[in-house]
Amino acid sequence: MEQLGFSVNTSNISFGPGHPSAASWVSKGLIPALVLSFCFLLGVPGNIAVIILRPNWQHMSGLSQSLMLNLAISDLLCLLTLPLWIYTLLYNWTFGVVTCKLLSYLVYCGLYGSLLTVTALSVQRYLQVVQLQKWFDREGKKRMLVLLWLIAMLLSIPSLVVRQLTPDQHWTTCRPHFSSPTQQMAVLLSESLPGIISITVMVFSYISLHRKVNQAAFFNNPQTTRLVTSIIVTFFVLWMPYHLTNMLAVAAITLNNDSLMKSCMNSWAMVEALVFVNSFLNPLLYAFASRNMCTVCQKKEHGFCC
């Protein structure tokens, strides 16, 4: 996410004032802009509907409801910033350096909040189904959510430090400016390692959950199995390309490989756009579809909601 800003490389020959070459503009500007527009048009109404309607939540535990609501708020925070990023993808950044830094910080807070909430949901479901007990009272839930947002805010601080306005021929972009290759490596690692850890924890939790309760009622329901599988596959497919690109960039800096770094720079806009696709899919995967998970969960003898 530290490359977020969807900057278009304008080093190619321009085909009009203030625009890069046609091929560069389509691949690095137009296509990501279309993806982000799709995410905005579907994701904002979807997450607002989740916040207002809270569909199929009557059988969920209080903690699950709090995490679902937190997930929708996190995703909505990300998605509401998209019109400005779409504009700068197609035209130019004209909103000043303060807006550049603050908007980037809000995006990272939302994305990290979403990432941590999804991870907490997977761990919470494992603990409640396998350990057969509730882990948080009302005050504990509040403290957990506060801690989650504090971690998200701390992880987002690098965007305030490195985000700058960068002139590039006829364009000005809001993008990271690193003082040294070491700083760039540190920033890339600081944002990708939490993501990789979160994905690992999530996959481990759901796989362990499947193994523990496969002989019980939980995964005998094919709809529930499809839901869990879709959660893991969607999360992995939409987040891993970004983290892999960051790791390749770290390797390029370490090996001083300009060709590999150029490939990473050409890929960042698209893999970043995929992360936002996850924000509009979350309401479908977690809020609207999770009633199957909760219905089956209630049939277990211990009676805890998921």
Phi and psi in degrees as GROMACS dihedral restraints (atoms count N, CA, C in turn):
[ dihedral_restraints ]
;  ai    aj    ak    al  type     phi  dphi    fc
    3     4     5     6     1   -70.4    20    10
    4     5     6     7     1   -15.9    20    10
    6     7     8     9     1   -89.1    20    10
    7     8     9    10     1     0.2    20    10
    9    10    11    12     1   -55.9    20    10
   10    11    12    13     1   144.2    20    10
   12    13    14    15     1   137.2    20    10
   13    14    15    16     1   -17.0    20    10
   15    16    17    18     1    51.1    20    10
   16    17    18    19     1    48.6    20    10
   18    19    20    21     1   -71.8    20    10
   19    20    21    22     1   144.3    20    10
   21    22    23    24     1  -101.8    20    10
   22    23    24    25     1   130.0    20    10
   24    25    26    27     1   -72.0    20    10
   25    26    27    28     1   115.7    20    10
   27    28    29    30     1  -105.9    20    10
   28    29    30    31     1    23.1    20    10
   30    31    32    33     1   -75.2    20    10
   31    32    33    34     1   -13.8    20    10
   33    34    35    36     1   -76.9    20    10
   34    35    36    37     1   170.8    20    10
   36    37    38    39     1   -67.6    20    10
   37    38    39    40     1   130.1    20    10
   39    40    41    42     1   -80.3    20    10
   40    41    42    43     1   149.7    20    10
   42    43    44    45     1  -108.5    20    10
   43    44    45    46     1     8.0    20    10
   45    46    47    48     1  -176.1    20    10
   46    47    48    49     1   160.3    20    10
   48    49    50    51     1   -58.5    20    10
   49    50    51    52     1   124.8    20    10
   51    52    53    54     1    78.8    20    10
   52    53    54    55     1    11.0    20    10
   54    55    56    57     1  -129.0    20    10
   55    56    57    58     1   145.8    20    10
   57    58    59    60     1   -78.7    20    10
   58    59    60    61     1  -174.7    20    10
   60    61    62    63     1   -62.9    20    10
   61    62    63    64     1   158.6    20    10
   63    64    65    66     1   -60.2    20    10
   64    65    66    67     1   -46.0    20    10
   66    67    68    69     1   -63.5    20    10
   67    68    69    70     1   -43.3    20    10
   69    70    71    72     1   -65.3    20    10
   70    71    72    73     1   -41.8    20    10
   72    73    74    75     1   -64.9    20    10
   73    74    75    76     1   -40.0    20    10
   75    76    77    78     1   -67.9    20    10
   76    77    78    79     1   -48.1    20    10
   78    79    80    81     1   -74.6    20    10
   79    80    81    82     1   -35.0    20    10
   81    82    83    84     1  -107.9    20    10
   82    83    84    85     1    -8.5    20    10
   84    85    86    87     1  -123.1    20    10
   85    86    87    88     1   -57.7    20    10
   87    88    89    90     1   -68.2    20    10
   88    89    90    91     1   -48.2    20    10
   90    91    92    93     1   -63.7    20    10
   91    92    93    94     1   -49.6    20    10
   93    94    95    96     1   -59.9    20    10
   94    95    96    97     1   -35.3    20    10
   96    97    98    99     1   -63.5    20    10
   97    98    99   100     1   -40.0    20    10
   99   100   101   102     1   -65.5    20    10
  100   101   102   103     1   -41.7    20    10
  102   103   104   105     1   -62.3    20    10
  103   104   105   106     1   -44.6    20    10
  105   106   107   108     1   -67.7    20    10
  106   107   108   109     1   -35.9    20    10
  108   109   110   111     1   -63.0    20    10
  109   110   111   112     1   -42.5    20    10
  111   112   113   114     1   -60.4    20    10
  112   113   114   115     1   -44.3    20    10
  114   115   116   117     1   -62.3    20    10
  115   116   117   118     1   -41.5    20    10
  117   118   119   120     1   -66.3    20    10
  118   119   120   121     1   -47.6    20    10
  120   121   122   123     1   -66.3    20    10
  121   122   123   124     1   -32.3    20    10
  123   124   125   126     1   -96.9    20    10
  124   125   126   127     1   -35.3    20    10
  126   127   128   129     1   -74.8    20    10
  127   128   129   130     1   -39.6    20    10
  129   130   131   132     1   -63.4    20    10
  130   131   132   133     1   -52.1    20    10
  132   133   134   135     1   -61.0    20    10
  133   134   135   136     1   -37.1    20    10
  135   136   137   138     1   -63.6    20    10
  136   137   138   139     1   -45.8    20    10
  138   139   140   141     1   -71.7    20    10
  139   140   141   142     1   -35.1    20    10
  141   142   143   144     1   -63.6    20    10
  142   143   144   145     1   -40.5    20    10
  144   145   146   147     1   -62.2    20    10
  145   146   147   148     1   -39.4    20    10
  147   148   149   150     1   -63.0    20    10
  148   149   150   151     1   -44.9    20    10
  150   151   152   153     1   -63.7    20    10
  151   152   153   154     1   -40.5    20    10
  153   154   155   156     1   -82.4    20    10
  154   155   156   157     1   -47.8    20    10
  156   157   158   159     1   -86.9    20    10
  157   158   159   160     1   -31.6    20    10
  159   160   161   162     1    48.4    20    10
  160   161   162   163     1    62.3    20    10
  162   163   164   165     1   -68.3    20    10
  163   164   165   166     1   136.6    20    10
  165   166   167   168     1    60.7    20    10
  166   167   168   169     1    29.8    20    10
  168   169   170   171     1   -96.3    20    10
  169   170   171   172     1    -0.8    20    10
  171   172   173   174     1   -66.6    20    10
  172   173   174   175     1   -23.7    20    10
  174   175   176   177     1  -100.6    20    10
  175   176   177   178     1     5.2    20    10
  177   178   179   180     1   -87.3    20    10
  178   179   180   181     1   154.2    20    10
  180   181   182   183     1   -70.2    20    10
  181   182   183   184     1   163.9    20    10
  183   184   185   186     1   -61.0    20    10
  184   185   186   187     1   -37.2    20    10
  186   187   188   189     1   -66.9    20    10
  187   188   189   190     1   -42.8    20    10
  189   190   191   192     1   -61.2    20    10
  190   191   192   193     1   -41.6    20    10
  192   193   194   195     1   -62.9    20    10
  193   194   195   196     1   -41.2    20    10
  195   196   197   198     1   -64.4    20    10
  196   197   198   199     1   -40.9    20    10
  198   199   200   201     1   -69.3    20    10
  199   200   201   202     1   -38.9    20    10
  201   202   203   204     1   -61.5    20    10
  202   203   204   205     1   -44.5    20    10
  204   205   206   207     1   -64.1    20    10
  205   206   207   208     1   -41.2    20    10
  207   208   209   210     1   -64.1    20    10
  208   209   210   211     1   -37.9    20    10
  210   211   212   213     1   -63.5    20    10
  211   212   213   214     1   -44.3    20    10
  213   214   215   216     1   -64.1    20    10
  214   215   216   217     1   -40.0    20    10
  216   217   218   219     1   -65.7    20    10
  217   218   219   220     1   -42.4    20    10
  219   220   221   222     1   -61.3    20    10
  220   221   222   223     1   -47.4    20    10
  222   223   224   225     1   -65.3    20    10
  223   224   225   226     1   -39.1    20    10
  225   226   227   228     1   -64.8    20    10
  226   227   228   229     1   -38.2    20    10
  228   229   230   231     1   -59.0    20    10
  229   230   231   232     1   -41.1    20    10
  231   232   233   234     1   -67.2    20    10
  232   233   234   235     1   -48.4    20    10
  234   235   236   237     1   -68.7    20    10
  235   236   237   238     1   -31.2    20    10
  237   238   239   240     1   -67.8    20    10
  238   239   240   241     1   -17.9    20    10
  240   241   242   243     1   -85.8    20    10
  241   242   243   244     1    -8.9    20    10
  243   244   245   246     1   -62.4    20    10
  244   245   246   247     1   -36.6    20    10
  246   247   248   249     1   -54.8    20    10
  247   248   249   250     1   -39.1    20    10
  249   250   251   252     1   -68.5    20    10
  250   251   252   253     1   -39.1    20    10
  252   253   254   255     1   -68.2    20    10
  253   254   255   256     1   -37.6    20    10
  255   256   257   258     1   -63.4    20    10
  256   257   258   259     1   -42.2    20    10
  258   259   260   261     1   -61.5    20    10
  259   260   261   262     1   -45.5    20    10
  261   262   263   264     1   -72.0    20    10
  262   263   264   265     1   -23.8    20    10
  264   265   266   267     1   -64.3    20    10
  265   266   267   268     1   -40.1    20    10
  267   268   269   270     1   -92.6    20    10
  268   269   270   271     1   -24.9    20    10
  270   271   272   273     1  -127.5    20    10
  271   272   273   274     1   -94.3    20    10
  273   274   275   276     1  -160.7    20    10
  274   275   276   277     1   156.2    20    10
  276   277   278   279     1   -88.2    20    10
  277   278   279   280     1   117.7    20    10
  279   280   281   282     1  -125.4    20    10
  280   281   282   283     1    19.5    20    10
  282   283   284   285     1  -106.6    20    10
  283   284   285   286     1     4.5    20    10
  285   286   287   288     1    88.2    20    10
  286   287   288   289     1   162.2    20    10
  288   289   290   291     1   -73.3    20    10
  289   290   291   292     1   -34.6    20    10
  291   292   293   294     1   -64.3    20    10
  292   293   294   295     1   -45.7    20    10
  294   295   296   297     1   -62.4    20    10
  295   296   297   298     1   -39.3    20    10
  297   298   299   300     1   -56.5    20    10
  298   299   300   301     1   -49.1    20    10
  300   301   302   303     1   -68.6    20    10
  301   302   303   304     1   -47.4    20    10
  303   304   305   306     1   -67.3    20    10
  304   305   306   307     1   -40.7    20    10
  306   307   308   309     1   -65.5    20    10
  307   308   309   310     1   -41.4    20    10
  309   310   311   312     1   -61.9    20    10
  310   311   312   313     1   -41.6    20    10
  312   313   314   315     1   -62.4    20    10
  313   314   315   316     1   -42.0    20    10
  315   316   317   318     1   -63.3    20    10
  316   317   318   319     1   -41.1    20    10
  318   319   320   321     1   -61.3    20    10
  319   320   321   322     1   -46.6    20    10
  321   322   323   324     1   -65.3    20    10
  322   323   324   325     1   -39.2    20    10
  324   325   326   327     1   -59.1    20    10
  325   326   327   328     1   -44.3    20    10
  327   328   329   330     1   -65.4    20    10
  328   329   330   331     1   -43.9    20    10
  330   331   332   333     1   -67.7    20    10
  331   332   333   334     1   -43.6    20    10
  333   334   335   336     1   -66.7    20    10
  334   335   336   337     1   -38.3    20    10
  336   337   338   339     1   -60.9    20    10
  337   338   339   340     1   -42.1    20    10
  339   340   341   342     1   -64.4    20    10
  340   341   342   343     1   -45.5    20    10
  342   343   344   345     1   -60.3    20    10
  343   344   345   346     1   -47.6    20    10
  345   346   347   348     1   -68.7    20    10
  346   347   348   349     1   -34.7    20    10
  348   349   350   351     1   -68.1    20    10
  349   350   351   352     1   -43.1    20    10
  351   352   353   354     1   -60.8    20    10
  352   353   354   355     1   -40.9    20    10
  354   355   356   357     1   -63.6    20    10
  355   356   357   358     1   -43.8    20    10
  357   358   359   360     1   -63.0    20    10
  358   359   360   361     1   -37.3    20    10
  360   361   362   363     1   -61.9    20    10
  361   362   363   364     1   -43.5    20    10
  363   364   365   366     1   -66.6    20    10
  364   365   366   367     1   -41.9    20    10
  366   367   368   369     1   -67.4    20    10
  367   368   369   370     1   -41.6    20    10
  369   370   371   372     1   -62.7    20    10
  370   371   372   373     1   -41.8    20    10
  372   373   374   375     1   -65.7    20    10
  373   374   375   376     1   -38.7    20    10
  375   376   377   378     1   -63.0    20    10
  376   377   378   379     1   -47.4    20    10
  378   379   380   381     1   -64.9    20    10
  379   380   381   382     1   -41.4    20    10
  381   382   383   384     1   -73.8    20    10
  382   383   384   385     1   -33.3    20    10
  384   385   386   387     1   -83.1    20    10
  385   386   387   388     1   -41.4    20    10
  387   388   389   390     1   -86.8    20    10
  388   389   390   391     1   -44.2    20    10
  390   391   392   393     1   -83.0    20    10
  391   392   393   394     1   -10.3    20    10
  393   394   395   396     1    59.4    20    10
  394   395   396   397     1    40.2    20    10
  396   397   398   399     1  -157.1    20    10
  397   398   399   400     1   158.7    20    10
  399   400   401   402     1   -88.2    20    10
  400   401   402   403     1   139.4    20    10
  402   403   404   405     1  -105.7    20    10
  403   404   405   406     1   -16.1    20    10
  405   406   407   408     1  -135.8    20    10
  406   407   408   409     1   134.5    20    10
  408   409   410   411     1   -87.4    20    10
  409   410   411   412     1  -171.5    20    10
  411   412   413   414     1   -61.1    20    10
  412   413   414   415     1   -45.3    20    10
  414   415   416   417     1   -66.5    20    10
  415   416   417   418     1   -36.0    20    10
  417   418   419   420     1   -64.4    20    10
  418   419   420   421     1   -37.8    20    10
  420   421   422   423     1   -63.2    20    10
  421   422   423   424     1   -43.5    20    10
  423   424   425   426     1   -62.5    20    10
  424   425   426   427     1   -44.7    20    10
  426   427   428   429     1   -63.5    20    10
  427   428   429   430     1   -38.7    20    10
  429   430   431   432     1   -64.8    20    10
  430   431   432   433     1   -42.9    20    10
  432   433   434   435     1   -67.4    20    10
  433   434   435   436     1   -39.2    20    10
  435   436   437   438     1   -63.0    20    10
  436   437   438   439     1   -43.8    20    10
  438   439   440   441     1   -62.8    20    10
  439   440   441   442     1   -40.7    20    10
  441   442   443   444     1   -59.0    20    10
  442   443   444   445     1   -46.6    20    10
  444   445   446   447     1   -70.9    20    10
  445   446   447   448     1   -33.1    20    10
  447   448   449   450     1   -63.6    20    10
  448   449   450   451     1   -41.9    20    10
  450   451   452   453     1   -63.8    20    10
  451   452   453   454     1   -43.6    20    10
  453   454   455   456     1   -61.2    20    10
  454   455   456   457     1   -41.5    20    10
  456   457   458   459     1   -66.7    20    10
  457   458   459   460     1   -38.8    20    10
  459   460   461   462     1   -67.5    20    10
  460   461   462   463     1   -42.5    20    10
  462   463   464   465     1   -65.5    20    10
  463   464   465   466     1   -22.1    20    10
  465   466   467   468     1   -87.8    20    10
  466   467   468   469     1    -8.6    20    10
  468   469   470   471     1   -57.7    20    10
  469   470   471   472     1   -38.8    20    10
  471   472   473   474     1   -53.5    20    10
  472   473   474   475     1   -29.2    20    10
  474   475   476   477     1   -64.7    20    10
  475   476   477   478     1   -33.0    20    10
  477   478   479   480     1   -69.7    20    10
  478   479   480   481     1   -27.9    20    10
  480   481   482   483     1   -84.0    20    10
  481   482   483   484     1   -46.8    20    10
  483   484   485   486     1   -97.1    20    10
  484   485   486   487     1   -14.5    20    10
  486   487   488   489     1   -74.1    20    10
  487   488   489   490     1   126.3    20    10
  489   490   491   492     1  -142.2    20    10
  490   491   492   493     1   164.3    20    10
  492   493   494   495     1   -84.8    20    10
  493   494   495   496     1   126.6    20    10
  495   496   497   498     1  -121.8    20    10
  496   497   498   499     1   114.1    20    10
  498   499   500   501     1   -74.7    20    10
  499   500   501   502     1   139.1    20    10
  501   502   503   504     1  -143.4    20    10
  502   503   504   505     1    94.6    20    10
  504   505   506   507     1    55.6    20    10
  505   506   507   508     1  -116.1    20    10
  507   508   509   510     1   -87.0    20    10
  508   509   510   511     1    -1.4    20    10
  510   511   512   513     1  -110.2    20    10
  511   512   513   514     1   153.7    20    10
  513   514   515   516     1  -123.4    20    10
  514   515   516   517     1   128.1    20    10
  516   517   518   519     1  -121.5    20    10
  517   518   519   520     1   152.5    20    10
  519   520   521   522     1   -95.5    20    10
  520   521   522   523     1   104.4    20    10
  522   523   524   525     1  -150.2    20    10
  523   524   525   526     1   165.5    20    10
  525   526   527   528     1   -68.7    20    10
  526   527   528   529     1   142.8    20    10
  528   529   530   531     1  -125.9    20    10
  529   530   531   532     1   114.4    20    10
  531   532   533   534     1   -99.8    20    10
  532   533   534   535     1   139.9    20    10
  534   535   536   537     1   -77.4    20    10
  535   536   537   538     1   -20.5    20    10
  537   538   539   540     1  -161.2    20    10
  538   539   540   541     1   160.3    20    10
  540   541   542   543     1   -59.4    20    10
  541   542   543   544     1   -32.9    20    10
  543   544   545   546     1   -63.7    20    10
  544   545   546   547     1   -41.7    20    10
  546   547   548   549     1   -64.1    20    10
  547   548   549   550     1   -41.1    20    10
  549   550   551   552     1   -62.7    20    10
  550   551   552   553     1   -43.5    20    10
  552   553   554   555     1   -61.6    20    10
  553   554   555   556     1   -42.2    20    10
  555   556   557   558     1   -63.1    20    10
  556   557   558   559     1   -41.5    20    10
  558   559   560   561     1   -67.9    20    10
  559   560   561   562     1   -44.9    20    10
  561   562   563   564     1   -61.3    20    10
  562   563   564   565     1   -42.5    20    10
  564   565   566   567     1   -68.7    20    10
  565   566   567   568     1   -38.1    20    10
  567   568   569   570     1   -66.6    20    10
  568   569   570   571     1   -25.3    20    10
  570   571   572   573     1   -96.4    20    10
  571   572   573   574     1   -26.8    20    10
  573   574   575   576     1   -85.6    20    10
  574   575   576   577     1   -33.9    20    10
  576   577   578   579     1   -62.3    20    10
  577   578   579   580     1   -45.4    20    10
  579   580   581   582     1   -59.6    20    10
  580   581   582   583     1   -37.3    20    10
  582   583   584   585     1   -65.8    20    10
  583   584   585   586     1   -44.0    20    10
  585   586   587   588     1   -66.1    20    10
  586   587   588   589     1   -40.0    20    10
  588   589   590   591     1   -63.3    20    10
  589   590   591   592     1   -42.7    20    10
  591   592   593   594     1   -62.6    20    10
  592   593   594   595     1   -43.9    20    10
  594   595   596   597     1   -62.7    20    10
  595   596   597   598     1   -41.1    20    10
  597   598   599   600     1   -63.2    20    10
  598   599   600   601     1   -44.7    20    10
  600   601   602   603     1   -63.2    20    10
  601   602   603   604     1   -41.9    20    10
  603   604   605   606     1   -64.2    20    10
  604   605   606   607     1   -48.6    20    10
  606   607   608   609     1   -62.3    20    10
  607   608   609   610     1   -43.7    20    10
  609   610   611   612     1   -60.9    20    10
  610   611   612   613     1   -42.5    20    10
  612   613   614   615     1   -63.6    20    10
  613   614   615   616     1   -46.6    20    10
  615   616   617   618     1   -72.0    20    10
  616   617   618   619     1   -36.8    20    10
  618   619   620   621     1   -66.1    20    10
  619   620   621   622     1   -42.5    20    10
  621   622   623   624     1   -64.7    20    10
  622   623   624   625     1   -39.3    20    10
  624   625   626   627     1   -61.1    20    10
  625   626   627   628     1   -43.7    20    10
  627   628   629   630     1   -61.6    20    10
  628   629   630   631     1   -43.8    20    10
  630   631   632   633     1   -68.1    20    10
  631   632   633   634     1   -38.7    20    10
  633   634   635   636     1   -69.4    20    10
  634   635   636   637     1   -39.3    20    10
  636   637   638   639     1  -115.7    20    10
  637   638   639   640     1    16.9    20    10
  639   640   641   642     1   -61.4    20    10
  640   641   642   643     1   -32.9    20    10
  642   643   644   645     1   -85.2    20    10
  643   644   645   646     1   -10.3    20    10
  645   646   647   648     1   -87.3    20    10
  646   647   648   649     1  -150.3    20    10
  648   649   650   651     1   -94.2    20    10
  649   650   651   652     1   -15.0    20    10
  651   652   653   654     1   -62.3    20    10
  652   653   654   655     1   -49.5    20    10
  654   655   656   657     1  -103.7    20    10
  655   656   657   658     1    11.9    20    10
  657   658   659   660     1   -76.0    20    10
  658   659   660   661     1   -14.3    20    10
  660   661   662   663     1   -85.6    20    10
  661   662   663   664     1   115.8    20    10
  663   664   665   666     1   -62.8    20    10
  664   665   666   667     1   -30.4    20    10
  666   667   668   669     1   -65.9    20    10
  667   668   669   670     1   -38.7    20    10
  669   670   671   672     1   -67.1    20    10
  670   671   672   673     1   -41.8    20    10
  672   673   674   675     1   -60.6    20    10
  673   674   675   676     1   -42.4    20    10
  675   676   677   678     1   -65.2    20    10
  676   677   678   679     1   -37.6    20    10
  678   679   680   681     1   -63.2    20    10
  679   680   681   682     1   -49.3    20    10
  681   682   683   684     1   -62.2    20    10
  682   683   684   685     1   -42.8    20    10
  684   685   686   687     1   -61.4    20    10
  685   686   687   688     1   -42.6    20    10
  687   688   689   690     1   -65.2    20    10
  688   689   690   691     1   -36.8    20    10
  690   691   692   693     1   -60.8    20    10
  691   692   693   694     1   -50.4    20    10
  693   694   695   696     1   -65.5    20    10
  694   695   696   697     1   -48.0    20    10
  696   697   698   699     1   -64.4    20    10
  697   698   699   700     1   -45.5    20    10
  699   700   701   702     1   -62.3    20    10
  700   701   702   703     1   -47.2    20    10
  702   703   704   705     1   -59.7    20    10
  703   704   705   706     1   -44.9    20    10
  705   706   707   708     1   -65.8    20    10
  706   707   708   709     1   -47.1    20    10
  708   709   710   711     1   -64.4    20    10
  709   710   711   712     1   -37.3    20    10
  711   712   713   714     1   -87.0    20    10
  712   713   714   715     1   -23.8    20    10
  714   715   716   717     1   -99.6    20    10
  715   716   717   718     1   -36.5    20    10
  717   718   719   720     1   -64.2    20    10
  718   719   720   721     1   -37.7    20    10
  720   721   722   723     1   -56.0    20    10
  721   722   723   724     1   -38.0    20    10
  723   724   725   726     1   -66.7    20    10
  724   725   726   727     1   -47.0    20    10
  726   727   728   729     1   -67.6    20    10
  727   728   729   730     1   -36.5    20    10
  729   730   731   732     1   -65.4    20    10
  730   731   732   733     1   -38.5    20    10
  732   733   734   735     1   -63.6    20    10
  733   734   735   736     1   -40.9    20    10
  735   736   737   738     1   -61.8    20    10
  736   737   738   739     1   -42.5    20    10
  738   739   740   741     1   -66.5    20    10
  739   740   741   742     1   -36.3    20    10
  741   742   743   744     1   -65.7    20    10
  742   743   744   745     1   -35.9    20    10
  744   745   746   747     1   -65.9    20    10
  745   746   747   748     1   -39.7    20    10
  747   748   749   750     1   -61.4    20    10
  748   749   750   751     1   -42.5    20    10
  750   751   752   753     1   -63.6    20    10
  751   752   753   754     1   -39.7    20    10
  753   754   755   756     1   -63.3    20    10
  754   755   756   757     1   -39.9    20    10
  756   757   758   759     1   -67.2    20    10
  757   758   759   760     1   -42.9    20    10
  759   760   761   762     1   -63.6    20    10
  760   761   762   763     1   -41.9    20    10
  762   763   764   765     1   -89.4    20    10
  763   764   765   766     1    -3.4    20    10
  765   766   767   768     1    55.3    20    10
  766   767   768   769     1    45.7    20    10
  768   769   770   771     1  -100.7    20    10
  769   770   771   772     1    99.2    20    10
  771   772   773   774     1   -66.2    20    10
  772   773   774   775     1   -34.9    20    10
  774   775   776   777     1   -64.8    20    10
  775   776   777   778     1   -44.2    20    10
  777   778   779   780     1   -66.2    20    10
  778   779   780   781     1   -39.9    20    10
  780   781   782   783     1   -64.4    20    10
  781   782   783   784     1   -38.9    20    10
  783   784   785   786     1   -63.1    20    10
  784   785   786   787     1   -39.7    20    10
  786   787   788   789     1   -63.0    20    10
  787   788   789   790     1   -39.8    20    10
  789   790   791   792     1   -65.1    20    10
  790   791   792   793     1   -42.9    20    10
  792   793   794   795     1   -62.9    20    10
  793   794   795   796     1   -37.0    20    10
  795   796   797   798     1   -71.5    20    10
  796   797   798   799     1   -20.6    20    10
  798   799   800   801     1   -96.0    20    10
  799   800   801   802     1   -20.1    20    10
  801   802   803   804     1   -59.3    20    10
  802   803   804   805     1   -44.1    20    10
  804   805   806   807     1   -59.3    20    10
  805   806   807   808     1   -42.0    20    10
  807   808   809   810     1   -73.0    20    10
  808   809   810   811     1   -43.4    20    10
  810   811   812   813     1   -69.1    20    10
  811   812   813   814     1   -29.0    20    10
  813   814   815   816     1   -68.2    20    10
  814   815   816   817     1   -39.0    20    10
  816   817   818   819     1   -61.9    20    10
  817   818   819   820     1   -34.8    20    10
  819   820   821   822     1   -63.4    20    10
  820   821   822   823     1   -33.5    20    10
  822   823   824   825     1   -60.7    20    10
  823   824   825   826     1   -37.9    20    10
  825   826   827   828     1   -72.0    20    10
  826   827   828   829     1   -26.4    20    10
  828   829   830   831     1   -59.5    20    10
  829   830   831   832     1   -37.3    20    10
  831   832   833   834     1   -61.5    20    10
  832   833   834   835     1   -33.3    20    10
  834   835   836   837     1   -69.1    20    10
  835   836   837   838     1   -30.0    20    10
  837   838   839   840     1   -89.2    20    10
  838   839   840   841     1   -19.3    20    10
  840   841   842   843     1   -81.7    20    10
  841   842   843   844     1   -24.2    20    10
  843   844   845   846     1   -54.5    20    10
  844   845   846   847     1   -43.1    20    10
  846   847   848   849     1   -59.8    20    10
  847   848   849   850     1   -35.2    20    10
  849   850   851   852     1   -70.9    20    10
  850   851   852   853     1   -41.9    20    10
  852   853   854   855     1   -75.6    20    10
  853   854   855   856     1   -39.8    20    10
  855   856   857   858     1  -101.6    20    10
  856   857   858   859     1   -45.9    20    10
  858   859   860   861     1   -84.9    20    10
  859   860   861   862     1   -51.8    20    10
  861   862   863   864     1   -81.4    20    10
  862   863   864   865     1   -28.1    20    10
  864   865   866   867     1   -99.1    20    10
  865   866   867   868     1   -12.7    20    10
  867   868   869   870     1   -75.2    20    10
  868   869   870   871     1    -3.6    20    10
  870   871   872   873     1   -62.4    20    10
  871   872   873   874     1   -30.4    20    10
  873   874   875   876     1   -64.1    20    10
  874   875   876   877     1   -41.7    20    10
  876   877   878   879     1   -60.7    20    10
  877   878   879   880     1   -44.6    20    10
  879   880   881   882     1   -72.7    20    10
  880   881   882   883     1   -37.3    20    10
  882   883   884   885     1   -62.4    20    10
  883   884   885   886     1   -44.9    20    10
  885   886   887   888     1   -69.3    20    10
  886   887   888   889     1   -38.9    20    10
  888   889   890   891     1   -59.7    20    10
  889   890   891   892     1   -37.6    20    10
  891   892   893   894     1   -67.1    20    10
  892   893   894   895     1   -23.4    20    10
  894   895   896   897     1   -74.9    20    10
  895   896   897   898     1   -14.3    20    10
  897   898   899   900     1   -67.9    20    10
  898   899   900   901     1   152.9    20    10
  900   901   902   903     1   -63.4    20    10
  901   902   903   904     1   -32.3    20    10
  903   904   905   906     1   -72.9    20    10
  904   905   906   907     1   -18.4    20    10
  906   907   908   909     1    77.7    20    10
  907   908   909   910     1     6.2    20    10
  909   910   911   912     1   -76.5    20    10
  910   911   912   913     1   141.7    20    10
  912   913   914   915     1   -77.7    20    10
  913   914   915   916     1   157.1    20    10
